[in-house]
Amino acid sequence: MPTSTTDPSRPIMADVVQRNIRSLLDRRAAEARARSRQEHVADAITRFTGSMRFVYIHLALFGGWILWNSGWFPVRRFDRSYVVLAMLASVEAIFLSTFVLISQNRMNAQADDRAELNLQISLLSEHEVTRIVAIVAAIARKLDLPEGQDPELEELEQDVRPERVIDAMHAQREAQPEDVS
């Protein structure tokens, strides 16, 4: 376990944080193992095509192709108008964009899962805080403290209804005029 630089006996992070990190890394590894062969291939191709090695290879291939067919050298040209080069580049672009979209779809699904998890944790935290506020307000009222008479306490003691918040957000968004640029 990593320790603090100021106190070597004191851990840098709480055990619960380290447990959560391990859990998330284990989950990420399990999700990677569960991906299909096609997803692994699409991710590998996307990773490679997003690298400088891919750029250098294309610079060399396309540059060589253009130089070969430019007529500057005493070699037989095979693509005088570069139509074949353009066709190959277009077909490559179609396939590469498909691989990128496959990887993006998978990453979007993962992002949606993380957003859903964050929402669930936020709702749980909000519920817990609401309960704590209700308990503290009840204690304040029992002890006849002025804070126990705060008119906002009654509202704070109520759980937030996420569906109502979303409805209010949609209503407010629809009430605003669209920004036409």
N, C-alpha and C positions, 0 to 999 in steps of 0.2 A: 504494500500500500504506500503510495507517495506520501511524504511528510512535508510539513511546513518548513520553509527556510529559516524562520525565526525560532521555532520550537520544534526540534526534530522528533519529539515524541507525539506531536499533535498532527493529525492527518490534515492534508490540504483541503480535502472535501469531506463532507459528511458521508457516512456509509450509504445513506439512502440515495445520494447523488451518484455515487460509484455504482450502486446496484442498478439504478435507472440507466446509466450509460451502458453497462454490460447488457441489460435487457434490450435496449434499443439496437446495439450492435449485433446481438444474437438474432433479433428479429430481422434486421437488414440482411444478415447472412442467410437466414432461412428463406427469405423472399427471393434472394438471388439464386438459391438452389432450386426453388420451386418454379423459376422461369422456364419456359419451353425452349427447345433447341432453337426455334425460329427467333425468339426474343433475344437469346444470347448472340446469335449471328447478327441480328439487326443492331444490337448494342455495340458489338465488336466493329462492325462496319462503320457505324456512326462515330465511334471513338477514333478509328483510324482516319476517316475522312475529315475529322475536325483537328487533325494534327498538322504540324509543319512538314513532317515527312511526306504527307500526301501532297502538300503544296509543292515541295521540291520535286517530287516525282512528276507531277503535272507540268511544272516549268520545264523540266528536262524533256519529257515526251512531246509536249506541244511545241516547245522551242525547236527541238530537233526536227519534228514534222514540218514546221514552217520553214526552217532553214533548208531542209532537203528539197522542198517543193518551191523554193523561192526563185530558182534559176541562177543563183549566185555561184553555184558549184557545178563542176562538170559531172553530174550524176543524172540518171534518168528520173525525171519527175513522175510521180504516180498520182498526184492530187493537185493538179494545176490550179483549180478554183477553190480548193479547200472545202469542197462540198462533203467529202467523206469525213474530214476532221470535224466539221460542224455537225454532221449526223451523229458521229460517235459521241461527241460532247453532249449533244441533246439527249441521246438515249441514256448516257451516264447520269445526267442531271435528273432525268425522270426516276431512275432507280434509286439514286442517292436521296432524293427528296422523299421517296416512299420509305426508305429505311429510317430517315430522320423522323418522319411522322409516326412510324411504329414506336420508336423509342420515346417520342414526346407523349404519345397516348399512354404508354405505360407510366411515364413520370407524372403525367397529369392525374392518373388514377391514384398513384402514391401520394401526391399532394392533396388530393381530395380526402384520402384516408387520414392524413395528418391534420387537415383542417377540421375534420369531423372529430378526431380525438381531442384537438384543442378546444373545440366547442363543448364537448362533453366534460372536459376537465374544468373549463370556465364555469359551466352551469353548476357543476358539483361544488366548486369553490364559492360561487355566489350563494348557493343554498346553505352551505355551512356558515358563511358570514351572516346571512339572514337569520339563521337560528341563533348565532352568538349575539347579534343585536337584540333579538327578542328576549333572550335570557338576561342580558345586561339591562335592558329597559325594565324588565320585570323586577330585577333587583333594585334598580333606582326607584321605581314606584313603591316597592315594599319599604324601602328606607326613607321614602318621602323626600327624595332629592329633586331639585328643580330640573335636572336633566331628564328625569323620568316623565316630565310633562311636555317635552318638546313635540310640537305637532308633526314634525317630519318622522318621528320614530314610528308612528303607525304605518306610514308608507314603507319605511325601511324594513319593517318586520314582515312584509309580504314578499313572497318569492316572485322573482321576475318570470314572466311567461314569455319564453323566446318566440313563440308564434305571434304573440301580440307585438313584440318589438319589430319583428320582420314585417308584419302588416303595416305598422306605423312608418317604417322606413320606406316601404313601397308607396304608401299613400303620399308621403312627403315628396318622394322622388317624382311621382306623377303630377303633383301639384305645381312643381317648379317648371317654368317654361324651358323648352329645350334650347340649348346653346347652338345656334346656327352660325357657323363660321364661314 
